[in-house]
């Protein structure tokens, strides 16, 4: 009993047509199609337009800091 038969769908379709009318439904479907086309066009333009190349400056070379040599006289005694 949980499934809807063809008669249920037919009654729903008739109610929708009575509420919105034939003209409104065709206008709605036309607007929906235009929206989908413009979305696809926008996505295609994004794919074909290359992003501007950004030049990244190389970081300066890292030079090791000179560490002073540790002698036995510098080590404190415990």
C-alpha positions as CSV (number, residue, x, y, z in Angstrom):
1,X,0.0,0.0,0.0
2,X,3.0,2.3,0.4
3,X,3.6,2.7,-3.4
4,X,1.8,5.3,-5.4
5,X,-0.1,4.1,-8.5
6,X,-0.5,5.8,-11.8
7,X,-3.8,7.2,-10.6
8,X,-2.2,9.0,-7.7
9,X,0.3,10.6,-10.0
10,X,-2.4,11.6,-12.4
11,X,-4.5,13.3,-9.7
12,X,-1.4,15.2,-8.5
13,X,-0.6,16.3,-12.0
14,X,-4.2,17.6,-12.5
15,X,-4.1,19.5,-9.2
16,X,-0.7,21.1,-10.1
17,X,-2.1,22.2,-13.5
18,X,-5.2,23.6,-12.0
19,X,-3.2,25.6,-9.4
20,X,-0.5,26.9,-11.7
21,X,-2.1,26.8,-15.1
22,X,-0.6,25.7,-18.4
23,X,1.0,29.1,-19.2
24,X,2.7,29.4,-15.8
25,X,4.2,26.0,-16.0
26,X,5.7,26.5,-19.5
27,X,7.1,29.9,-18.4
28,X,8.6,28.3,-15.4
29,X,10.2,25.5,-17.4
30,X,11.5,28.0,-19.9
31,X,13.1,30.1,-17.1
32,X,14.6,27.0,-15.6
33,X,16.1,26.0,-18.9
34,X,17.6,29.5,-19.4
35,X,19.1,29.3,-15.9
36,X,20.7,26.0,-16.6
37,X,22.1,27.2,-19.9
38,X,23.6,30.3,-18.4
39,X,25.1,28.2,-15.6
40,X,26.8,25.9,-18.1
41,X,28.0,28.9,-20.1
42,X,29.6,30.4,-16.9
43,X,31.2,27.2,-16.0
44,X,32.7,26.8,-19.5
45,X,34.0,30.4,-19.4
46,X,35.8,29.6,-16.1
47,X,37.5,26.6,-17.6
48,X,38.7,28.4,-20.7
49,X,40.0,31.5,-19.0
50,X,43.5,30.9,-17.7
51,X,44.3,32.4,-14.4
52,X,46.9,35.1,-14.5
53,X,50.3,33.8,-13.6
54,X,51.6,35.1,-10.4
55,X,55.4,35.5,-10.0
56,X,56.5,34.4,-6.6
57,X,59.8,35.8,-5.5
58,X,62.3,33.2,-4.5
59,X,63.2,33.3,-0.8
60,X,66.7,34.5,0.0
61,X,69.3,31.8,0.4
62,X,69.7,30.6,3.9
63,X,73.2,30.9,5.3
64,X,74.0,29.0,8.4
65,X,74.8,31.2,11.4
66,X,78.3,30.9,12.8
67,X,78.1,29.2,16.1
68,X,81.0,29.8,18.5
69,X,83.1,26.8,19.4
70,X,82.5,25.5,22.9
71,X,85.7,24.8,24.9
72,X,85.9,22.8,28.1
73,X,86.6,26.1,30.0
74,X,83.2,27.5,28.9
75,X,81.2,24.5,30.4
76,X,80.2,25.2,34.0
77,X,81.0,22.5,36.5
78,X,78.4,21.0,38.7
